[in-house]
Amino acid sequence: MPNAAEIALSEREAGTSRNGEVHLRDFDRAVVETFGGVIVEGNYYLTGVPGVQAPPNMPGIPINFAYPEDTADEYVFPSVIITRDDLSPAMNRFHPGLQQYRAPALGAQPVQVQWGQRVLNGWNKMAERPQAVSYDISYQISVLAYRRGAPARGNANALLEYVLAWYQPYTGIRLVDSIGDTRIYFATTDGANPLDDVSQIGERIIGWQIPLLVEAELDLNPEFTGVTARSMALNMSLYIGAKNG
């Protein structure tokens, strides 16, 4: 028999109770946390990557969420740098008029309504939220090592394989929404591009860049509340918030 948590989750999935919100920052965080980024003293790190040692005096390999204009020489190595490149509307996943949920509003009171020959049980106010807006968000995940010789290249390759094990060509990210539900969003990767910098062979930067495209959605539309119809005489433009008793 389902417990209370399972019933509540089923209601959120069916759109008969409120669900959580997701915003752009949630996707940024999910990209980092899906492949193992953990917060230590306020910063993200990768720990336990086989064959790769963390920089001196650090608890793991640092993960930096950067803007495109940031440069690699601001970071220690080995490290992982993530940038968000593009935010494009995904019109193929947009369906006008759909709702995320239609649920009793905060403070709503249960009511009974005589509707023809039937008695309906419902609520005096209902809350609705339109569909989240669909976007494709592109990220670049860069893995970098900074030493001379084969060990540095080994570090870069080991980091590359670690990230690719999580983000394969058809993959997904795990996102926790505002009420703690875990969601999975489909994503794809498109190869890996070398980032070797050999301008100074004694301070050579060796690395790879993995493009990641996430099929995302953003809660840009606010919830709105409507009073339900409570008699046949009311204007039918009011929301009918009852269900069969």
N, C-alpha and C positions, 0 to 999 in steps of 0.2 A: 504494500500500500504506500503511495507517495507520501513523503513527509511534507511539512509546511514549506520548507525551502524549495523543494521540487515543484510544489503547486504554484508558489509565487513566481518561480522562473518560467513555468509553462504559461502563466498569465501574461508575463512580460513578452514572451515570444509570440503569443497570440494577439498582442496589442490591446488587451483588456485591462492592463494596469500600466503605470508609468515605468518607462525604462530609463537607463542612464544616458548621459550626454557624452559625446566625443568631440574633441576640438583638435586643432592643428598640433598643439604641443603634445597631446596624447600620442599622436602618430610618431612624432619625433622621439619621444621616450620609448615607445614600443619597438622602434627599429633598433635602438641600443640594447634594450633588455631582452629581446627575443634571442639574440645570439650570445647571451650570457653576461652582458654588462651588469655589474652590481655596484651599488653606491657604498663607498668607503670614505668616511670623513668628508662627505659632501661632493665627492667626485666619482665618476664612473671608471671602473677598471675591469679588465678581463683577468681572471685568475685561473691557474691550472691549465694553460695552453701547452700541450705536449711539445717538448723540444725548444721552448722559448722562455728565456729568463726575463723577469721584469727589470726595468731600469733600477739602478742603485737607489736604495732608501724609499722605494715605492712598494705598495702592497700588491700590485699587479701591473699589467700593461695598461697604460692610460688610454681612455677613450675620450676624444674631444669632439663636441658638436660645434662645428665651425661655420662661418659664413664663407661664401666663395672667395672673398678677397683676402682671407687669412692665409698666411704663408707657413710652410712646414717648419721653418727655422725657429718658430716660436715654441716648438714642442721638443720633448725628449724622445729618444728612440730606444727600443721599438715602441710604436704607438699606433693607434687607430684613429683616423680622422673621418668624421661623417659630415657631409654637407647636404643641404636640401636645395635642389636646383630649380625645380619647376613645379607649378601648381596649375593644372589644366582641368577645366570642366569636362566631365565624362558624360556627354549627352546620351550616349548609348545605354547608360544605366539610370537615366532620369525619367521618371514616370509621373507627370503632373497629376495632382489630385490625390495621390496616395497619402496615407497617414501612418505615423509610427505607432500611435496608440489613441484610443478613445476610452477614457477611464473616469471614475468618479473624481470630481474636483476636490481640492483640499477644503475641508469643512462641509462637504456635501452631506445632506441628510437623506436617509432612505424614505421613499414614498410609495404609495399604492395608487394606481390610476385606473379608473374605469374606462376601458377603451372598447366601445361597442358592447359586445356580450362577454368580454374578457376582462379580468383583473390582472394588471401588469405590475410587477415589482421592479423598482428602479431607484434612481437618485434624482434629487432636484437640480443638480448642477453637474455638468460633464466637462472634462478637460480634454482637449485635442492638441496634438502636435503634428505638423506636416512632416512629410518625408525629409530625411536629411539630404543635403545637397551632395551629389556624387562628384568626386575629383580623382584624377590620377596624379599622384605625388611622386616625383623622381628624386632619388637620393644617390649620392656617390659615397661608397665606403672605401676608404684608402687605408691600406696596411703598409707600414713603413719601418725599415730597419736602418741603422746608421752606424756601421762599422766597416772596417776593411776586410776583404777576403771572403772565403767561402762561408764562415759562420754567419756573416750578415745576410748573405743570400739565403742560407738555410733558414734563418729567422723569418725572412720575408715570405718564403715559400710555405713554411709551417703555419704562419698566420693566415696566408691566403687559403690554404686547405681547410683550416679551422672555420673561417668565415663561409667558405663554399659549402662546407658540410651542413651548415644551418640554412644558408640562402642558396639553394639549388635552382636550376632554371625555372621550375614551377614550384613555388613555395608560398609562404604566408608569414604574417606577423601576428603575435599575440598581444592584444591591447586590453587593458583593464579600464572600463568606463567609470563614470562618476559615482556609481553606486556599487562598484566592486565586481560586476559581471565581467568575465573574460570573453572577448570576442576574437575571432580569427578573420583576418582580412587577406584576400588573395594577393600575391605579389609574384613578380618575375625578375630574373636577372638576365643579363645579356653579355656573357663573356667576362674577361678580366683584361685590363689594359696595363702594360708595364709603365712604371713611373720612375725608372732609373735616372738619376742625375749624376753625370760623370764630369761635371765642370771642374771639380777638385777631387781627384781620385783618392786622396788621403782622407777626405770627409765625404765619402760617397753615400748618397741616399739611394737605397734600393727598395722598391715597393711595387704594389699593385693597386689598381682601382677597379672596384666592382660596382656597376650600375644596378640599382634596385628600383623597380617601379611598383608602387603600391596602389591598389584599387581601394580608395578611401572614401569616406563620407564625413561631412562636417555638419554639426547641428547649428545652423545659422538662423533657423526660423523659431521664434518663441512659441511657447504654449499659449493657447487662448481658451477661455472658459465660456460656455453658453448655458443658459437656463433651459431646462427641458420642458417639453409640452406636458401639461398635466390635465388636459381635457380636450375633447374633440373640437371645442370651439376656439382653441388657441390657434394663432397663425402657424401654419405648417412650416414656416421658415425657421421656427425654433427647433432646437435639437431634441430629438426623441431619445431620451436616455434610459429607456426602460427595457427590460427583457422579460420574456415569458415567465409567468409565475408557475 
